[in-house]
Amino acid sequence: MTEYTIIIEDAGSNFAAYAPDVPGCVAAGETAEETLQLMEEALALHIEMLRDMGEPIPEPHVRAAVVQIAS
């Protein structure tokens, strides 16, 4: 199983997500949880499409971290 980092952004009226290692693979939903689920499905379908087309599967390289800054 391969793990990809995804970024979920609050877009105001909904949430949007993308995977930096998989260009063009995006999802949007009403909640962060829904967006996460839709992004998992989108990534699975995107990878399947790449395999079917004989294209290389992107290797995950991106990592994310949360830092705290004193206010």
trRosetta pair geometry for C-beta under 8 A, 3 or more apart (Angstrom, degrees):
i j d omega theta_ij theta_ji phi_ij phi_ji
2 57 7.8 166 -1 148 171 129
2 60 6.2 162 176 -13 100 119
3 60 6.2 -51 87 -2 58 174
4 19 4.8 12 152 -150 130 131
4 21 5.5 -137 -141 54 102 123
4 22 6.2 -4 -149 -13 153 119
4 43 6.1 -167 44 -141 144 147
4 60 5.0 -151 -102 -97 60 118
4 62 7.9 39 -166 56 69 102
5 19 6.8 136 82 -144 50 76
5 20 6.6 -10 84 31 103 103
5 21 7.0 98 43 -5 83 112
5 60 6.8 125 0 -159 80 113
5 62 4.6 -116 49 102 131 98
5 63 6.0 172 -59 -116 149 26
5 64 5.1 150 -162 -11 132 103
6 17 5.2 24 168 -179 119 114
6 18 6.8 171 -154 87 80 26
6 19 4.9 -49 -98 -86 78 76
6 36 7.5 146 84 -125 143 69
6 39 5.2 95 -151 154 161 149
6 43 7.7 -105 -73 -54 125 134
7 17 6.4 167 83 -148 48 65
7 18 5.8 -12 54 58 95 75
7 19 7.7 165 12 -92 74 30
7 20 6.8 62 -12 -35 115 96
7 64 7.1 155 -86 -88 83 146
8 15 5.7 7 -176 176 98 118
8 16 7.4 162 -153 84 53 36
8 17 4.6 -22 -98 -93 69 98
8 32 5.4 87 153 -144 146 91
8 35 5.6 122 -135 107 113 133
8 36 6.5 -36 -77 -69 143 81
8 39 7.6 -116 -83 -23 96 154
9 15 6.7 161 80 -159 44 67
9 16 5.2 -18 59 63 96 86
9 17 7.2 170 15 -83 70 45
10 15 5.9 -39 -105 -105 47 80
10 32 7.7 -41 -80 -73 82 103
11 14 5.3 -9 62 70 114 68
11 15 6.2 161 10 -113 91 21
11 16 4.9 63 -41 -6 131 107
11 28 7.3 -22 14 -136 149 112
14 28 5.5 54 131 176 133 104
14 29 6.4 179 -173 94 105 25
14 30 5.7 -70 -126 -105 88 38
14 35 7.8 133 163 -72 88 120
15 28 6.6 169 88 -153 50 62
15 29 5.6 -17 60 64 97 73
15 30 7.3 28 16 116 90 11
15 31 6.5 0 6 144 131 15
15 32 5.1 165 -107 -86 169 54
15 34 7.5 136 50 66 121 88
15 35 4.1 -99 100 -34 116 152
16 26 6.8 -7 -175 -175 95 108
16 27 7.3 166 -155 89 53 45
16 28 4.6 -19 -102 -100 72 92
16 35 6.9 -136 -98 -141 9 137
17 26 6.6 159 85 -158 55 61
17 27 5.0 -8 57 60 102 89
17 28 7.3 -180 17 -79 71 43
17 35 4.9 140 -19 161 118 109
17 36 7.0 128 -67 -84 161 43
17 38 7.5 146 39 80 126 94
17 39 4.2 -55 99 -77 143 138
18 25 6.8 130 -150 88 66 63
18 26 4.8 -23 -93 -104 86 83
18 27 7.9 174 -74 22 46 63
18 39 7.9 -131 -74 -128 16 121
19 22 4.1 21 91 38 122 102
19 25 5.2 -9 34 82 109 116
19 39 7.2 140 -44 -176 99 112
19 43 6.1 77 -29 -95 153 114
19 62 8.0 166 180 50 66 137
20 62 4.3 85 74 -53 126 166
21 58 5.0 160 155 139 88 129
21 59 7.2 -102 -169 93 129 38
21 60 5.0 -106 -40 -119 179 54
21 61 5.8 147 -103 30 116 74
21 62 5.2 -146 -45 9 97 107
22 25 4.2 -7 120 23 114 133
22 43 6.4 117 54 -125 169 88
22 46 6.0 96 172 119 133 147
22 47 7.7 -63 -124 -65 140 82
22 58 5.2 -171 -89 45 67 145
23 58 7.9 139 9 -70 74 154
24 46 7.4 157 98 -138 93 130
25 39 7.8 95 145 -155 97 77
25 42 5.5 145 -172 138 91 108
25 43 5.8 79 169 -93 146 62
25 46 4.4 -35 -100 -65 122 168
26 39 7.8 -50 -172 -112 29 89
26 42 6.9 -86 77 161 22 161
27 35 5.8 148 112 -161 104 69
27 38 4.0 166 -175 116 136 104
27 39 4.1 -144 32 -76 138 66
27 41 7.6 106 -100 58 145 87
27 42 4.6 -156 -61 -12 112 146
28 35 6.3 -28 -152 -116 25 102
28 38 7.3 -55 53 97 25 152
29 32 7.9 153 77 -93 111 8
29 33 7.9 -97 107 78 144 47
29 34 3.4 -159 163 108 145 104
29 35 3.8 -153 34 -66 109 65
29 37 7.5 63 -59 52 165 89
29 38 5.2 163 -52 5 120 138
30 34 5.6 32 47 46 73 152
31 34 4.5 95 53 8 84 101
31 35 6.8 -147 92 -6 44 88
32 35 5.6 -57 -147 38 31 114
32 36 6.4 38 153 -24 65 103
33 36 5.7 -49 -150 30 31 114
33 37 6.7 29 152 -15 62 104
34 37 5.7 -57 -153 37 33 111
34 38 6.2 29 152 -16 68 109
35 38 5.7 -55 -143 41 31 110
35 39 6.1 34 155 -23 65 107
36 39 5.7 -56 -146 35 27 111
36 40 6.6 32 153 -22 62 102
37 40 5.8 -50 -153 29 31 113
37 41 6.7 27 151 -13 63 105
38 41 5.6 -55 -151 39 35 111
38 42 6.1 37 150 -22 68 107
39 42 5.4 -50 -141 37 34 114
39 43 6.3 37 157 -21 65 103
40 43 6.0 -54 -150 35 27 110
40 44 6.5 27 153 -18 62 107
41 44 5.8 -56 -149 36 31 111
41 45 6.3 25 156 -13 66 109
42 45 5.9 -59 -147 41 29 108
42 46 6.0 32 155 -23 66 110
43 46 5.6 -54 -141 36 29 113
43 47 6.2 28 160 -17 65 106
44 47 6.1 -56 -147 37 26 108
44 48 6.3 28 153 -19 62 109
45 48 5.6 -54 -146 37 31 114
45 49 6.3 35 154 -22 65 105
46 49 5.7 -53 -151 34 29 113
46 50 6.5 31 151 -19 63 104
47 50 5.7 -51 -149 34 33 113
47 51 6.5 35 152 -19 64 103
47 57 5.9 41 -146 -132 92 109
48 51 5.7 -54 -151 35 31 112
48 52 6.3 32 152 -19 65 107
49 52 5.7 -54 -147 37 31 112
49 53 6.3 20 157 -10 65 111
50 53 5.9 -66 -147 44 28 105
50 55 4.3 -90 -160 72 80 109
50 56 7.3 -49 172 81 121 27
50 57 5.7 131 109 -92 137 66
51 54 7.7 36 179 -71 31 27
51 55 7.6 -81 -56 51 20 71
51 57 6.8 12 -68 -67 82 110
